[in-house]
Amino acid sequence: MSPTYLGGSDRAASSPYSLTVEIPLELVLSGWYLTEPKLSPDRRRIAFVERWRGAAAILVVDVDVDVDLERPGPARMLSFGPDPAPGRGMGGGCFSWLADSTGVVYAAVDGELWCVRGLGLRRVTDHERSARAPWVCGRFVVYVLDEAEVWLTDLDTGDHRRLDDGRHEFCFDPAMSPDASVVSWQGWSPPAMPWDGAERVDCRDPSGRADLSAWRPAVGAVQQPGFAPDGTPTCVHDGSGWLNVYLGDRAAVSESAEHAGPTWGMGQHSFVVRRDGSCIVARNRAGFGTLSIVDPAGGVIDLLTDVVGVHGQLSMVDDRLVVLRSGPTRPPEIVLVDLAAPGRPGRVVAASGATAWRDVVLADPEAFTVEHDGVELRARRYAAGKGRMLCWIHGGPTDQWQVDFRPRVAYWCSRGWDVLVVDPRGTTGHGRDYQQALNGGWGRLDVDDTAALIRRAHAQGWAMPATTVVIGGSSGGLTVLGLLADHAGLVAGGAASYPVSDLAALADATHRFEAHYTDTLVGMPGAPGLEEHLHSLSPIHRSDRIVAPLLVFHGTDDPVVPMAHSVALADRIRRGGGDVELVLYEGEGHGFRDPVNQRDEYSCTEQFLSRFLGGN
């Protein structure tokens, strides 16, 4: 495909490669982000969450309906109590507008819900637990406690009651019908993960009898339960094999594209339904995103086609739509769209990041496929064209790095490295069968799939084994270790952040949400031969084969993959004569938040690449 240069540059697209003007590390780490835009019910204001250097606030922009959409008012702070607890990326679950548009109810970092209305600030809940995903309808707010219970509170009287009956260990994303007669949410229980078999739970007469029923497709999982303006139940499910939007039992459009990402958190909002029965859908085709109007007959018209990237966090009132979008060098920005004039370009209401990102030039990634083991594997190449390559493996493994804002990718491309983003089996975005294909083979199939994609890149002449490094974190780190152990000579080295290395130990030690993840990805407890299977798939038991240089990062307080796993791994590699450097960050968890440690991670990685591959 021909490259499109993002960021507002007027320079001609004369090369398929990104320009290698080095991006400053301070720009990469500047980290001012916006998320979760929501139109007020009277459609006059847009509220959104701002995150910057560990703090957060809810801001509001006035959008006067009597003037041109090109001139929204300046952003002002709406929240003034405890900091809100924002979602991340295309996730949300932080706040909901009050029905009269005079304020919001939000989830705060203290675990309670708070209400801001004009000069008034009051605490709505007093559970002393973790409240999340508020949804306001009239005088009621429904929300989730500890990711496990659904509650209803009357904002006028303070009366509250629990709605779920405990049948599911996890409950996410409650929504209330327009007439307040039904509350619906997503529920599931281990050993299933939400993408395996989550159900839609409906609670009828929530302030009275609270009658419960649950549904999901025979093969598939449900997410984002909600309601159309006329009360028709809506959701996303993959009963057809693909995550598509449904209105009742009718698909908005049945297609081989995904209309949502995996449920790693609450508040995705990847679609909205109009009064005429048409939908606005954020679609994902093999990692590339489009925002589309789908009419009641299934016809599709794409919106905002001027930017390559992804869209999410859709909010709509009447013919006014607001959406969060980002691209490879475009930090998340809030775009306002007038659906009454669909040919009119959207207007950026607020934008994340420093303005310097507009001067970064990065060619669009090139998609390619390779046939391996009877499966069509996919990847995307961000080209620098210097003959050296970083193969990046996403975490999860039930996830995907879409063509969205990835400062790391831009940083390393600007230093002359191709970045190959691979989608081995288990990756989302390619349908249910592809995502579920990893089950039983985590640590084997993903490793061999990534090796096949790297070999294809080498065959294309983009890099050689001596100029290729594989990088990944968490589950991606597991794949890094497996590649070094099982495909010696394919790459020159690897870097792994908080990697999974011991599957048996992980199942005993990880946090609640992922406590049963290995049951589906590897095997159910008690299954014949499970102990041997876990042993064979765990890189720590093949560490004697890791001879290529390895760099490992880990936080001392990681609740997902304990630091001790990486310490044991490094010790075994050293005893086997391997070359490994282990960097531990005091007080960090599953990901590094301290700017000092973030800078050090980049510095260590750059030194690692320079030491073994000649660096720049």
Secondary structure, DSSP 4 states (H G I P E B T S, - for coil): ------SS--S----SS---PPPPHHHHT--EEEEEEEE-TTSSEEEEEEEETTEEEEEEEE--TTS-TT-PPPEEE---SSPB----TT---SEEE-TTSSEEEEEBTTSSEEEEETTEEEE----SS-EEEEEEETTEEEEEETTTEEEEEETTT--EEE---S--SEEEEEEE-TTSSEEEEEEE-TTS-HHHH-EEEEEESTTTT-EEEEE--SS--EEEEEE-TTS-EEEEE-TTSS-EEEETTEESS--SSBSS---SSS----EEE-TTS-EEEEEEETTEEEEEEE-TTS-EEEE-TTS-BEEEEEEEETTEEEEEEEETTEEEEEEEEETTSTTSPPEEEEE-S-GGGGG---PPPEEEEEEETTEEEEEEEE---SS-EEEEE-SSSS----SS--HHHHHHHTTT-EEEEEE-TT-SSS-HHHHHTTTT-TTTHHHHHHHHHHHHHHHTTS--GGGEEEEEETHHHHHHHHHHHHSTTSSSEEEEES----HHHHHHHS-GGGTTHHHHHT--TT-TTHHHHHHHH-GGGGGGG--S-EEEEEETT-SSS-HHHHHHHHHHHHHTT--EEEEEETT--SS---HHHHHHHHHHHHHHHHHHH---
